[in-house]
């Protein structure tokens, strides 16, 4: 049986994180400059049912059976087998390679699960539809993040910009003009579960104030969508910076994120904000593409662990 390889991109939340958990919209974008690839190699001479998993990014080299039952990789494989109606995989080796930094808000966990679900189902001759991949990934995201919004699994599964609002059908904004984001890693591993739990605790203590902030973040997201669809890209910058200020108010920023946001704006970015759970992870800056290398270097000089220059293309073709 030939080896099978499937990939999945990363993602970045453009706006609306945290507030999305409380019913307001968020916009997320796929980032194809980083990705996870899962390769499955048959081991016909190995003992039946032997499955080896290698994931160098997390220093994993072990058998599936040796992993704790609560391990998200093992849980993902078992959920995939359940969906396929099988009890074990043919003897094989699963190689997981990713260029996504872990715990940095780029959807590394969802990217791994999406690529894994596609690779295993394809390997066994029954490739999943996107809807099935999305649902499996959402279930595994619960193990990683506790109470996820559903946005990571959705944008990574479908590989297209998503306007997401809990309880409503997904929408796919039409991007009128391509634009450039710089994604800068603080080098601090954030915990989405910790950040979400912290916001919830504060919300429970002061619901009126927090819901006012969430409402304002939702309005920012709506305005950004309008600008994306009209091609008024530069105007999005001030909205992103305003979004960051509100995220800072709810306690999910930190000094490193604030430092990088300020550095990006001082270097000429149209706007900048943290992206994802916060408390570390990444910030994003909306920039003139001609200035992107210069601003990216300035962010490295100001303490970013690494940067990614991501081009978000204009929409083309038929919408999903």
C-alpha positions as CSV (number, residue, x, y, z in Angstrom):
1,X,0.0,0.0,0.0
2,X,1.5,3.4,-1.0
3,X,2.2,6.1,1.6
4,X,-0.5,8.7,2.0
5,X,0.2,12.3,2.9
6,X,-2.3,15.1,3.7
7,X,-1.8,18.6,4.9
8,X,-3.7,21.3,6.7
9,X,-2.9,25.1,7.1
10,X,-2.7,27.2,10.2
11,X,-5.1,30.0,11.0
12,X,-5.1,33.4,12.5
13,X,-8.0,35.2,14.1
14,X,-8.3,38.6,12.6
15,X,-10.8,39.9,15.1
16,X,-13.4,38.9,17.6
17,X,-11.6,36.4,19.8
18,X,-13.0,35.8,23.3
19,X,-16.1,37.8,22.6
20,X,-17.0,35.1,20.1
21,X,-17.5,32.7,23.1
22,X,-20.3,35.1,24.2
23,X,-22.2,35.2,21.0
24,X,-20.6,37.9,18.9
25,X,-19.0,37.3,15.5
26,X,-15.3,36.7,14.8
27,X,-13.3,36.5,11.6
28,X,-10.6,34.0,11.1
29,X,-8.2,33.5,8.1
30,X,-6.3,30.4,6.9
31,X,-2.5,30.9,6.9
32,X,-0.9,28.7,4.2
33,X,2.6,29.9,4.9
34,X,2.6,27.4,7.8
35,X,1.1,23.9,7.8
36,X,0.9,20.4,9.3
37,X,1.5,17.4,7.2
38,X,0.6,13.9,8.2
39,X,2.1,11.0,6.3
40,X,1.1,7.4,6.8
41,X,3.4,4.6,5.8
42,X,2.2,0.9,5.7
43,X,4.2,-1.6,7.8
44,X,3.1,-4.9,6.3
45,X,5.7,-7.0,8.2
46,X,4.9,-5.5,11.6
47,X,2.5,-7.2,14.0
48,X,-1.1,-6.5,13.0
49,X,-2.5,-3.5,14.7
50,X,0.9,-1.9,15.5
51,X,0.7,1.8,15.0
52,X,3.7,4.0,15.6
53,X,3.3,7.8,15.9
54,X,6.2,10.2,15.4
55,X,5.8,13.9,16.0
56,X,9.2,15.6,16.3
57,X,7.8,19.0,17.2
58,X,6.6,17.6,20.5
59,X,9.4,15.0,20.8
60,X,6.9,12.1,20.4
61,X,8.1,8.7,19.1
62,X,5.9,6.0,20.5
63,X,3.2,3.5,19.8
64,X,-0.4,4.5,19.7
65,X,-1.2,1.9,22.4
66,X,1.4,3.4,24.7
67,X,-0.2,6.8,24.7
68,X,-2.5,7.8,27.6
69,X,-6.1,7.4,26.7
70,X,-6.7,11.1,27.2
71,X,-3.9,12.0,24.9
72,X,-5.4,14.2,22.1
73,X,-3.6,12.3,19.4
74,X,-4.8,8.9,20.6
75,X,-8.3,10.3,21.1
76,X,-8.3,11.7,17.6
77,X,-7.2,8.4,16.1
78,X,-9.8,6.5,18.1
79,X,-12.6,9.0,17.1
80,X,-11.5,8.7,13.4
81,X,-11.7,4.9,13.7
82,X,-15.1,5.1,15.3
83,X,-16.3,7.3,12.4
84,X,-14.9,4.7,9.9
85,X,-16.5,1.8,11.8
86,X,-13.3,0.0,12.5
87,X,-11.6,-1.2,15.7
88,X,-8.0,-0.9,14.7
89,X,-5.7,0.4,12.0
90,X,-3.6,-1.8,9.8
91,X,0.1,-1.8,11.0
92,X,1.5,1.6,10.0
93,X,3.7,4.5,11.0
94,X,2.1,8.0,11.3
95,X,4.5,10.8,10.8
96,X,3.4,14.3,11.9
97,X,5.4,17.3,10.8
98,X,4.3,20.9,11.4
99,X,5.8,24.3,10.9
100,X,3.2,25.8,13.2
101,X,4.5,27.0,16.6
102,X,2.7,25.2,19.4
103,X,0.5,27.2,21.8
104,X,0.9,30.4,19.8
105,X,-2.6,31.0,18.6
106,X,-2.1,29.7,15.0
107,X,-4.4,26.6,15.4
108,X,-1.6,24.0,15.7
109,X,-3.8,21.5,17.5
110,X,-6.7,21.8,15.0
111,X,-4.3,21.7,12.1
112,X,-2.8,18.4,13.3
113,X,-6.3,16.8,13.8
114,X,-7.6,18.0,10.4
115,X,-4.5,16.6,8.6
116,X,-4.7,13.4,10.7
117,X,-8.4,12.8,9.9
118,X,-7.8,13.3,6.2
119,X,-4.7,11.2,6.1
120,X,-6.2,8.2,7.9
121,X,-9.5,8.2,6.1
122,X,-7.8,8.6,2.8
123,X,-5.3,5.8,3.7
124,X,-8.2,3.5,4.3
125,X,-9.9,4.4,1.1
126,X,-12.8,6.4,2.6
127,X,-11.8,10.0,2.6
128,X,-14.0,12.1,4.9
129,X,-16.1,15.0,3.8
130,X,-15.1,18.4,5.2
131,X,-18.2,18.3,7.5
132,X,-17.0,15.1,9.2
133,X,-13.4,16.4,9.5
134,X,-14.7,19.6,11.1
135,X,-16.8,17.7,13.6
136,X,-14.0,15.3,14.6
137,X,-11.6,18.2,15.0
138,X,-14.1,20.2,17.2
139,X,-14.4,17.2,19.5
140,X,-10.6,17.0,19.9
141,X,-10.3,20.8,20.4
142,X,-12.4,20.3,23.5
143,X,-9.6,18.2,25.0
144,X,-7.1,20.9,24.1
145,X,-9.0,24.0,25.1
146,X,-11.9,23.0,27.3
147,X,-14.7,25.1,25.7
148,X,-13.6,26.1,22.3
149,X,-15.5,28.5,20.1
150,X,-15.3,26.3,17.1
151,X,-13.5,28.8,14.9
152,X,-10.1,27.0,14.7
153,X,-11.5,23.7,13.4
154,X,-13.8,25.5,11.0
155,X,-11.4,27.8,9.2
156,X,-8.6,25.2,9.0
157,X,-11.0,22.5,7.7
158,X,-12.5,24.6,5.0
159,X,-9.3,26.6,4.2
160,X,-11.1,29.8,3.6
161,X,-11.9,33.1,5.5
162,X,-14.7,32.5,7.9
163,X,-17.2,34.8,9.6
164,X,-18.2,32.8,12.6
165,X,-21.0,33.3,15.1
166,X,-21.9,30.6,17.5
167,X,-25.4,29.2,16.8
168,X,-25.5,30.6,13.3
169,X,-24.5,29.1,9.9
170,X,-21.0,29.8,8.8
171,X,-20.4,32.6,6.4
172,X,-17.5,33.2,4.1
173,X,-16.6,36.8,3.6
174,X,-15.6,37.8,0.1
175,X,-12.1,39.4,0.3
176,X,-12.1,42.2,-2.3
177,X,-8.3,42.9,-2.2
178,X,-5.4,40.9,-1.1
179,X,-3.6,42.1,2.0
180,X,-0.6,41.4,4.1
181,X,-0.3,40.5,7.8
182,X,2.8,40.1,9.9
183,X,2.3,37.4,12.5
184,X,4.8,37.9,15.4
185,X,5.4,35.2,18.0
186,X,6.0,36.5,21.5
187,X,7.9,33.4,22.4
188,X,5.5,33.0,25.3
189,X,3.3,29.9,25.2
190,X,-0.3,31.0,25.8
191,X,-3.0,28.8,27.2
192,X,-6.4,29.3,25.5
193,X,-8.1,27.3,28.2
194,X,-6.6,29.5,30.9
195,X,-7.4,32.7,29.1
196,X,-11.0,31.7,28.4
197,X,-11.5,30.6,32.0
198,X,-10.1,33.9,33.3
199,X,-12.4,35.9,31.1
200,X,-15.4,33.9,32.2
201,X,-14.5,34.4,35.8
202,X,-14.3,38.2,35.3
203,X,-17.5,38.1,33.2
204,X,-19.4,36.3,36.0
205,X,-18.2,39.0,38.5
206,X,-19.2,42.0,36.3
207,X,-21.5,40.9,33.4
208,X,-22.7,44.3,32.4
209,X,-19.2,45.8,31.9
210,X,-17.9,42.7,30.0
211,X,-20.9,42.4,27.8
212,X,-20.5,46.0,26.8
213,X,-17.0,45.2,25.7
214,X,-18.1,42.1,23.9
215,X,-20.7,44.1,22.1
216,X,-18.2,46.7,21.0
217,X,-15.8,43.9,19.8
218,X,-18.7,42.5,17.8
219,X,-19.3,45.9,16.1
220,X,-15.6,46.1,15.3
221,X,-15.8,42.7,13.6
222,X,-18.8,43.7,11.6
223,X,-17.1,46.9,10.4
224,X,-14.0,45.0,9.5
225,X,-16.0,42.5,7.4
226,X,-17.6,45.4,5.5
227,X,-14.1,46.8,4.8
228,X,-12.8,43.5,3.7
229,X,-15.7,43.1,1.2
230,X,-15.4,46.7,-0.1
231,X,-11.6,46.5,-0.4
232,X,-11.0,49.4,2.1
233,X,-8.1,47.5,3.7
234,X,-6.2,50.4,5.2
235,X,-9.2,51.3,7.3
236,X,-9.1,48.0,9.0
237,X,-5.9,48.9,10.8
238,X,-7.5,51.3,13.3
239,X,-10.2,48.8,14.0
240,X,-7.6,46.1,14.8
241,X,-5.8,48.4,17.2
242,X,-9.1,49.3,18.9
243,X,-9.9,45.6,19.3
244,X,-6.5,45.1,21.0
245,X,-7.3,47.8,23.5
246,X,-10.5,46.1,24.4
247,X,-8.8,42.7,24.7
248,X,-6.3,44.4,27.0
249,X,-9.2,45.6,29.2
250,X,-10.5,42.1,29.6
251,X,-7.1,40.9,30.8
252,X,-5.8,38.7,28.0
253,X,-2.9,40.8,26.8
254,X,0.5,41.1,28.5
255,X,3.5,43.4,28.4
256,X,5.2,41.5,25.6
257,X,2.1,41.6,23.4
258,X,1.6,45.3,24.1
259,X,5.2,46.0,23.3
260,X,5.0,44.3,19.9
261,X,1.7,46.0,19.1
262,X,3.3,49.4,19.8
263,X,6.5,48.5,17.9
264,X,4.5,47.5,14.8
265,X,2.5,50.7,14.8
266,X,5.6,52.8,15.4
267,X,7.3,51.0,12.4
268,X,4.4,51.9,10.1
269,X,1.8,49.2,10.4
270,X,-1.8,50.4,9.8
271,X,-2.9,48.6,13.0
272,X,-2.0,45.7,15.2
273,X,-3.5,43.5,17.9
274,X,-3.0,40.2,19.8
275,X,-4.5,37.2,18.0
276,X,-6.0,34.1,19.6
277,X,-6.2,33.3,23.3
278,X,-3.6,35.9,24.4
279,X,-1.5,35.8,27.5
280,X,1.3,35.2,25.1
281,X,1.2,33.6,21.6
282,X,1.0,35.9,18.6
283,X,0.2,39.4,17.6
284,X,-0.7,40.4,14.1
285,X,0.0,43.6,12.2
286,X,-1.8,44.8,9.1
287,X,0.9,46.4,6.9
288,X,1.7,47.8,3.5
289,X,3.2,44.7,1.7
290,X,6.2,46.9,0.5
291,X,7.0,47.6,4.2
292,X,6.5,44.1,5.5
293,X,10.1,42.9,5.5
294,X,11.2,46.1,7.3
295,X,8.4,45.9,9.9
296,X,9.0,42.2,10.4
297,X,12.7,42.9,11.2
298,X,11.8,45.7,13.6
299,X,9.6,43.3,15.5
300,X,12.4,40.8,15.7
301,X,14.6,43.6,17.0
302,X,12.0,44.5,19.6
303,X,11.8,40.9,21.0
304,X,9.6,38.8,18.7
305,X,10.8,35.2,18.7
306,X,9.9,34.8,15.0
307,X,7.7,36.4,12.4
308,X,5.6,35.2,9.5
309,X,4.6,37.4,6.6
310,X,1.3,36.1,5.4
311,X,-0.5,37.2,2.3
312,X,-4.3,36.8,2.4
313,X,-5.5,36.5,-1.2
314,X,-8.5,38.2,-2.7
315,X,-11.5,35.8,-3.0
316,X,-12.0,34.1,-6.3
317,X,-14.2,31.4,-7.6
318,X,-17.4,30.0,-6.2
319,X,-18.1,30.3,-2.5
320,X,-18.5,27.2,-0.4
